[in-house]
Amino acid sequence: MSDRNPKSKIQNPKSHRVWLWITLLVGLALTVKSGSLVWFDRSLAQWMEAIRTPWLDVAARTLTFFGSSPWTLSMVAAMGLCWLKRRQRMTLFRFIVAGLSGLVLHVLLRLWVAQWRPDMPAPSSTDLMSRYDLVGFPSGHAFRSAFLYGWWAEALSRKRSGWATAGIAGCAVLIFLVGLSRVYLHRHWATDVVGGWLLALTALAAVRGSRP
């Protein structure tokens, strides 16, 4: 008789990714808070400043819009209406839960890490609203774009077609360019952007890991 327990095999391998992204996110947050990556952020920011041109400024301002709150909210509203029309309420529920969980972690990380934006002064330590507005880790634009376009890319990955592959590549490029635009415009440090990406990956992995 076999000693194997069938129940012990009932594991969702996708749930392991959640802990991987959480570990990387917390590790980066601790490193940023310690100030160990200041040299990297400042060196990259100085290089970006040296290559700025008027046409790159226009391109960066255009790209950064695709990670803004107005754009993201409009896309979320359109997706929500589409899911309701198709009676995909569970999909809408998972999206909302993952997004809100990411936003809560975003607020907590900003208040805890307290890495000020490169173009902002350090606010009063007792003014929580100013702290949230003026700190940059993790980047909201990077988080929103990576979460939204990452969701689209994951949905496209279920389709077997050249158009789907092109769409996934387009989403990945757009995520990268939105993050790059934040560093180029001197609105965030590079570590802020990477933190936003890791936060989005954590939220997306959590909702994928919850699927049966």
Rosetta silent file (secondary structure, phi, psi, omega in degrees, C-alpha in Angstrom):
SEQUENCE: MSDRNPKSKIQNPKSHRVWLWITLLVGLALTVKSGSLVWFDRSLAQWMEAIRTPWLDVAARTLTFFGSSPWTLSMVAAMGLCWLKRRQRMTLFRFIVAGLSGLVLHVLLRLWVAQWRPDMPAPSSTDLMSRYDLVGFPSGHAFRSAFLYGWWAEALSRKRSGWATAGIAGCAVLIFLVGLSRVYLHRHWATDVVGGWLLALTALAAVRGSRP
SCORE:     score description
SCORE:     0.000 S_00000001
   1 L     0.000  135.743 -179.409    0.000    0.000    0.000 S_00000001
   2 L   -75.757  140.978  178.434    1.276    3.411   -0.915 S_00000001
   3 L   -89.183    2.907 -176.386    1.943    5.861    1.905 S_00000001
   4 L   -71.156  138.009  177.242    1.260    8.805   -0.352 S_00000001
   5 L  -103.467  114.131 -177.789   -1.413   11.209    0.774 S_00000001
   6 H   -56.385  -33.067 -176.713   -3.310   12.669   -2.205 S_00000001
   7 H   -65.872  -27.912 -178.389   -4.182   15.759   -0.195 S_00000001
   8 H   -69.118  -17.897  179.939   -0.494   16.586    0.233 S_00000001
   9 H   -87.620  -11.142 -176.853   -0.264   17.070   -3.534 S_00000001
  10 L   -78.613   84.814  179.248   -3.041   19.625   -3.657 S_00000001
  11 L  -132.975  145.581  176.895   -0.872   22.683   -3.929 S_00000001
  12 L  -100.634  107.519 -177.372   -1.100   25.650   -6.192 S_00000001
  13 L   -62.026  -22.777  179.505    2.408   26.348   -7.536 S_00000001
  14 H   -66.021  -27.276 -178.917    1.303   29.861   -8.467 S_00000001
  15 H   -67.103  -24.167  179.198    0.978   30.728   -4.781 S_00000001
  16 H   -65.524  -29.105 -179.398    4.743   30.273   -4.382 S_00000001
  17 H   -66.719  -30.919  179.208    5.295   33.281   -6.640 S_00000001
  18 H   -58.208  -47.263 -177.683    3.486   35.510   -4.162 S_00000001
  19 H   -69.266  -31.229  176.447    6.112   34.809   -1.508 S_00000001
  20 H   -63.276  -48.960 -178.142    8.906   35.291   -4.023 S_00000001
  21 H   -69.163  -35.901  177.195    7.684   38.784   -4.979 S_00000001
  22 H   -62.974  -44.013 -179.677    6.931   39.679   -1.349 S_00000001
  23 H   -61.413  -44.825 -179.925   10.460   38.664   -0.345 S_00000001
  24 H   -65.804  -40.344 -179.858   11.997   40.732   -3.149 S_00000001
  25 H   -64.923  -47.303  179.881    9.761   43.723   -2.368 S_00000001
  26 H   -65.157  -39.823  178.382   10.525   43.684    1.356 S_00000001
  27 H   -62.014  -42.655  178.098   14.221   43.172    0.652 S_00000001
  28 H   -66.538  -41.997  179.819   14.302   46.163   -1.684 S_00000001
  29 H   -59.758  -43.407  178.908   12.316   48.289    0.767 S_00000001
  30 H   -64.610  -39.688 -179.913   14.774   47.514    3.578 S_00000001
  31 H   -66.868  -42.971  178.898   17.738   48.271    1.317 S_00000001
  32 H   -64.505  -43.396 -179.046   16.240   51.566    0.157 S_00000001
  33 H   -62.868  -31.816  179.964   15.360   52.580    3.707 S_00000001
  34 H   -75.893  -13.573 -179.738   18.939   51.930    4.801 S_00000001
  35 L    83.749   10.427 -175.575   20.221   54.307    2.116 S_00000001
  36 L   -71.045  -19.018 -176.775   22.447   51.680    0.515 S_00000001
  37 L  -109.297   13.936  179.592   21.229   52.436   -3.020 S_00000001
  38 H   -60.058  -41.741 -179.256   21.406   56.232   -2.918 S_00000001
  39 H   -59.386  -39.750 -179.759   24.578   56.192   -5.043 S_00000001
  40 H   -68.049  -47.329 -179.874   22.830   54.147   -7.738 S_00000001
  41 H   -59.473  -45.610 -176.443   19.729   56.342   -7.823 S_00000001
  42 H   -70.773  -36.468  178.685   21.723   59.568   -8.006 S_00000001
  43 H   -64.990  -44.211  179.258   24.140   58.301  -10.621 S_00000001
  44 H   -67.210  -39.096  178.596   21.321   57.197  -12.908 S_00000001
  45 H   -63.483  -40.112  178.349   19.419   60.446  -12.331 S_00000001
  46 H   -65.838  -38.167  178.086   22.497   62.489  -13.255 S_00000001
  47 H   -66.511  -41.861  177.498   22.959   60.469  -16.439 S_00000001
  48 H   -61.452  -40.790  179.798   19.295   60.984  -17.368 S_00000001
  49 H   -63.439  -34.236 -177.338   19.661   64.716  -16.782 S_00000001
  50 H   -72.146  -24.599 -176.784   22.672   64.814  -19.095 S_00000001
  51 L  -101.530    5.464 -177.121   20.801   63.262  -22.049 S_00000001
  52 L   -65.010  138.201  175.168   17.612   65.351  -21.788 S_00000001
  53 L  -139.095  160.671 -179.640   16.388   66.999  -24.982 S_00000001
  54 H   -57.540  -41.572 -177.580   13.127   68.832  -25.821 S_00000001
  55 H   -72.149  -32.122  174.497   11.755   65.997  -27.933 S_00000001
  56 H   -68.693  -33.999  176.342   12.579   63.408  -25.257 S_00000001
  57 H   -60.486  -45.002  179.454   10.787   65.623  -22.717 S_00000001
  58 H   -63.625  -43.996  179.913    7.640   65.535  -24.869 S_00000001
  59 H   -62.827  -42.308 -178.996    7.899   61.769  -25.327 S_00000001
  60 H   -66.071  -41.030  179.115    8.399   61.195  -21.597 S_00000001
  61 H   -66.798  -33.172  176.526    5.425   63.380  -20.641 S_00000001
  62 H   -68.973  -45.395 -178.366    3.276   61.500  -23.134 S_00000001
  63 H   -65.878  -39.627 -175.988    4.386   58.103  -21.880 S_00000001
  64 H   -64.940  -23.434  177.998    3.998   58.951  -18.208 S_00000001
  65 H   -60.754  -31.640 -176.777    0.294   59.697  -18.818 S_00000001
  66 L   -77.484    7.703  169.379   -0.301   55.978  -19.399 S_00000001
  67 L  -123.627    8.137 -176.903    0.520   55.339  -15.754 S_00000001
  68 L   -77.328  161.876  178.809   -1.486   58.255  -14.374 S_00000001
  69 H   -63.411  -45.412  179.853   -4.527   57.935  -12.111 S_00000001
  70 H   -58.479  -44.933  179.747   -7.024   59.427  -14.648 S_00000001
  71 H   -64.912  -45.711 -177.959   -5.957   57.019  -17.389 S_00000001
  72 H   -63.266  -43.930 -179.732   -5.889   54.004  -15.077 S_00000001
  73 H   -63.793  -37.213  178.612   -9.294   54.787  -13.570 S_00000001
  74 H   -66.189  -39.939  178.100  -10.849   55.185  -17.020 S_00000001
  75 H   -67.184  -41.334  178.959   -9.453   51.812  -18.104 S_00000001
  76 H   -63.535  -40.641  178.199  -10.608   50.144  -14.894 S_00000001
  77 H   -62.630  -43.182  179.728  -14.116   51.582  -15.358 S_00000001
  78 H   -65.121  -42.714  178.739  -14.259   50.283  -18.938 S_00000001
  79 H   -64.371  -41.861  179.896  -13.006   46.839  -17.872 S_00000001
  80 H   -62.284  -43.916  178.246  -15.491   46.712  -14.998 S_00000001
  81 H   -63.175  -39.877  179.056  -18.437   47.538  -17.247 S_00000001
  82 H   -64.072  -43.984  179.398  -17.306   44.908  -19.742 S_00000001
  83 H   -65.440  -38.884  178.333  -17.029   42.233  -17.029 S_00000001
  84 H   -65.807  -40.228  179.221  -20.454   43.128  -15.631 S_00000001
  85 H   -63.236  -36.081 -179.947  -21.993   42.965  -19.090 S_00000001
  86 L   -89.504    4.812 -179.562  -20.476   39.524  -19.593 S_00000001
  87 L    61.179   34.629  177.679  -21.511   38.448  -16.061 S_00000001
  88 L   -98.625   61.054 -175.269  -17.866   37.896  -15.076 S_00000001
  89 H   -67.572  -33.928  179.627  -18.393   39.126  -11.544 S_00000001
  90 H   -66.716  -38.125  176.193  -15.728   36.880  -10.025 S_00000001
  91 H   -62.400  -44.519  178.030  -13.112   38.292  -12.379 S_00000001
  92 H   -61.795  -41.481 -179.547  -14.156   41.819  -11.402 S_00000001
  93 H   -62.611  -45.855 -179.648  -14.052   40.868   -7.720 S_00000001
  94 H   -63.316  -41.133  179.962  -10.524   39.433   -7.987 S_00000001
  95 H   -62.144  -45.339 -178.583   -9.317   42.493   -9.884 S_00000001
  96 H   -65.390  -44.666 -179.282  -10.743   44.882   -7.276 S_00000001
  97 H   -62.749  -44.804 -179.919   -9.371   42.885   -4.332 S_00000001
  98 H   -64.866  -43.108 -179.730   -5.895   42.645   -5.885 S_00000001
  99 H   -64.693  -44.723  179.616   -5.873   46.319   -6.824 S_00000001
 100 H   -66.702  -37.817  177.205   -7.050   47.523   -3.429 S_00000001
 101 H   -61.883  -41.833  177.706   -4.574   45.247   -1.640 S_00000001
 102 H   -63.552  -39.641  179.634   -1.805   46.725   -3.747 S_00000001
 103 H   -65.834  -39.312  178.066   -2.949   50.264   -2.946 S_00000001
 104 H   -63.107  -45.745  178.132   -2.981   49.561    0.796 S_00000001
 105 H   -64.218  -34.003  178.430    0.568   48.177    0.615 S_00000001
 106 H   -60.630  -46.596  179.290    1.542   51.180   -1.492 S_00000001
 107 H   -63.745  -47.078 -177.585    0.435   53.575    1.253 S_00000001
 108 H   -62.996  -41.953 -179.940    2.101   51.573    4.021 S_00000001
 109 H   -65.911  -39.324  179.324    5.396   51.279    2.143 S_00000001
 110 H   -62.523  -44.900 -178.501    5.482   54.995    1.390 S_00000001
 111 H   -69.873  -30.895 -177.343    4.952   55.947    5.007 S_00000001
 112 H   -82.529  -50.830 -175.897    7.457   53.387    6.271 S_00000001
 113 H   -70.712  -42.751  175.399   10.344   53.679    3.779 S_00000001
 114 L    55.684   48.703  172.351   10.043   57.483    3.460 S_00000001
 115 L   -92.819  114.026 -174.516   12.350   57.949    0.486 S_00000001
 116 E   -71.131  148.335  175.882   11.659   61.481   -0.731 S_00000001
 117 L   -60.444  152.683 -178.588   11.128   62.204   -4.404 S_00000001
 118 L   -66.509  -20.740 -177.872   14.177   63.682   -6.151 S_00000001
 119 L  -107.645   14.741 -176.674   12.327   66.940   -6.881 S_00000001
 120 L  -127.974  147.398  174.623   10.690   67.380   -3.468 S_00000001
 121 L   -79.050  159.875  177.033   11.896   68.516   -0.017 S_00000001
 122 L   -72.720  125.146  179.815   11.517   66.274    3.023 S_00000001
 123 L   -79.711  176.766  176.592    8.219   67.082    4.776 S_00000001
 124 L   -63.446  137.739 -177.882    7.539   67.219    8.487 S_00000001
 125 L   -65.879  -18.004 -178.654    7.756   63.784   10.059 S_00000001
 126 L   -95.011   -8.241 -178.380    4.405   64.376   11.796 S_00000001
 127 L   -95.673   93.526 -174.791    2.509   65.381    8.645 S_00000001
 128 H   -64.928  -37.908 -179.547    1.339   62.032    7.252 S_00000001
 129 H   -64.701  -43.071  177.589   -0.443   63.507    4.238 S_00000001
 130 H   -65.262  -39.961  178.433    2.662   65.412    3.161 S_00000001
 131 H   -59.089  -44.835 -178.451    4.791   62.339    3.744 S_00000001
 132 H   -66.756  -39.999 -178.076    2.552   60.279    1.471 S_00000001
 133 H   -70.836  -34.836 -170.682    2.448   62.948   -1.259 S_00000001
 134 H   -99.059  -15.480  176.916    6.164   63.733   -1.264 S_00000001
 135 E   -82.809  159.274 -173.182    7.760   60.323   -0.788 S_00000001
 136 L  -120.080  -10.142 -178.075    8.408   58.219   -3.856 S_00000001
 137 L  -101.695  121.779   -4.348    8.877   54.577   -2.853 S_00000001
 138 L   -88.452  160.314 -178.543    7.138   52.801   -4.424 S_00000001
 139 L   -67.902  128.265  177.814    6.208   54.764   -7.554 S_00000001
 140 H   -67.395  -40.505  178.294    2.445   55.016   -8.081 S_00000001
 141 H   -62.014  -44.165 -179.993    2.812   55.337  -11.855 S_00000001
 142 H   -64.171  -41.774  179.321    5.031   52.254  -11.986 S_00000001
 143 H   -64.573  -49.741 -176.846    2.613   50.277   -9.808 S_00000001
 144 H   -62.264  -45.322 -178.282   -0.518   51.281  -11.720 S_00000001
 145 H   -67.172  -42.479 -179.467    0.954   50.657  -15.161 S_00000001
 146 H   -67.201  -35.764  179.143    2.539   47.319  -14.203 S_00000001
 147 H   -70.321  -48.361 -177.318   -0.677   46.131  -12.536 S_00000001
 148 H   -66.009  -53.756 -177.004   -2.995   47.183  -15.375 S_00000001
 149 H   -74.539  -25.736  173.141   -0.840   46.108  -18.314 S_00000001
 150 H   -66.740  -36.741  176.171    0.373   43.067  -16.417 S_00000001
 151 H   -64.337  -44.220  178.317   -3.253   41.995  -16.048 S_00000001
 152 H   -61.958  -43.721 -179.112   -3.774   42.471  -19.775 S_00000001
 153 H   -62.882  -39.761  179.479   -0.611   40.522  -20.578 S_00000001
 154 H   -65.825  -37.837  177.502   -1.695   37.656  -18.326 S_00000001
 155 H   -67.045  -40.212  179.387   -5.089   37.540  -20.053 S_00000001
 156 H   -67.968  -27.478 -177.727   -3.426   37.550  -23.493 S_00000001
 157 L   -65.815  -16.710  178.486   -1.110   34.711  -22.442 S_00000001
 158 L   -81.191   -9.754 -179.562   -4.133   32.363  -22.470 S_00000001
 159 L  -100.865  141.011 -179.876   -4.556   32.911  -26.208 S_00000001
 160 L  -104.965   86.115  178.290   -2.414   31.088  -28.760 S_00000001
 161 L  -157.522  158.917  177.875   -1.866   33.603  -31.538 S_00000001
 162 H   -64.957  -34.093  179.018    0.741   35.918  -32.936 S_00000001
 163 H   -64.885  -37.769  179.219   -1.419   38.930  -32.052 S_00000001
 164 H   -66.105  -41.636  178.203   -1.526   37.830  -28.424 S_00000001
 165 H   -62.546  -42.347  177.965    2.255   37.489  -28.329 S_00000001
 166 H   -64.079  -38.746  178.807    2.641   40.940  -29.853 S_00000001
 167 H   -64.480  -40.975  178.007    0.178   42.321  -27.309 S_00000001
 168 H   -63.011  -44.223  178.542    2.136   40.824  -24.404 S_00000001
 169 H   -62.755  -39.875  178.481    5.362   42.323  -25.744 S_00000001
 170 H   -63.231  -40.730  178.118    3.617   45.683  -26.151 S_00000001
 171 H   -63.180  -43.508 -179.547    2.397   45.605  -22.549 S_00000001
 172 H   -63.002  -43.035  179.652    5.900   44.783  -21.287 S_00000001
 173 H   -64.300  -42.177 -179.186    7.452   47.616  -23.308 S_00000001
 174 H   -65.194  -40.057  176.363    4.826   50.096  -22.103 S_00000001
 175 H   -58.559  -46.259 -179.024    5.399   49.119  -18.459 S_00000001
 176 H   -64.564  -43.872 -176.502    9.126   49.693  -18.888 S_00000001
 177 H   -69.024  -36.719  176.450    8.721   53.012  -20.708 S_00000001
 178 H   -62.672  -44.770  177.909    6.276   54.426  -18.165 S_00000001
 179 H   -62.928  -42.532  179.172    8.727   53.587  -15.385 S_00000001
 180 H   -62.781  -37.242 -179.384   11.631   55.021  -17.351 S_00000001
 181 H   -63.724  -32.150  179.604    9.703   58.239  -17.971 S_00000001
 182 H   -67.700  -38.248  177.807    9.331   58.799  -14.220 S_00000001
 183 H   -72.178  -42.507 -179.249   13.094   58.624  -13.726 S_00000001
 184 H   -60.695  -42.075 -178.932   13.757   60.738  -16.813 S_00000001
 185 L   -78.665    1.506  177.690   11.362   63.473  -15.659 S_00000001
 186 L    64.287   32.839  177.269   13.081   63.474  -12.260 S_00000001
 187 L   -97.960  -20.116  179.490    9.848   62.565  -10.492 S_00000001
 188 L  -146.155  154.966  168.488   11.119   59.290   -9.035 S_00000001
 189 L   -80.445  160.099 -179.931   14.325   57.488   -8.269 S_00000001
 190 H   -60.385  -37.694  179.531   14.995   54.248  -10.143 S_00000001
 191 H   -66.776  -28.428  174.570   14.456   52.228   -6.948 S_00000001
 192 H   -61.894  -43.610 -177.904   10.994   53.823   -6.594 S_00000001
 193 H   -66.339  -46.190  179.004   10.097   52.479  -10.035 S_00000001
 194 H   -62.394  -37.472  176.563   11.438   48.985   -9.345 S_00000001
 195 H   -62.520  -39.571  176.795    9.506   48.987   -6.063 S_00000001
 196 H   -64.060  -40.374  177.724    6.316   49.833   -7.956 S_00000001
 197 H   -63.707  -44.677 -179.715    6.914   46.988  -10.375 S_00000001
 198 H   -64.687  -36.041  177.729    7.521   44.504   -7.543 S_00000001
 199 H   -64.499  -42.747  178.621    4.379   45.677   -5.768 S_00000001
 200 H   -64.679  -41.810  178.343    2.322   45.115   -8.917 S_00000001
 201 H   -62.627  -36.723  177.448    3.849   41.661   -9.420 S_00000001
 202 H   -63.698  -47.072 -179.679    2.966   40.802   -5.822 S_00000001
 203 H   -64.219  -42.116  179.584   -0.664   41.861   -6.282 S_00000001
 204 H   -67.263  -40.463  178.657   -0.971   40.026   -9.612 S_00000001
 205 H   -65.411  -34.228 -179.805    0.635   36.867   -8.219 S_00000001
 206 H   -65.967  -41.739 -178.589   -1.743   36.938   -5.252 S_00000001
 207 H   -73.754  -32.378  175.933   -4.845   36.999   -7.442 S_00000001
 208 H   -69.519  -39.557 -179.411   -3.435   34.283   -9.712 S_00000001
 209 H   -67.881  -19.249 -179.683   -2.538   32.144   -6.703 S_00000001
 210 L   -84.195   -9.119 -179.148   -6.123   32.384   -5.418 S_00000001
 211 L   -76.921  143.839  179.954   -7.530   30.755   -8.534 S_00000001
 212 L   -69.865    0.000    0.000   -8.488   27.095   -8.263 S_00000001
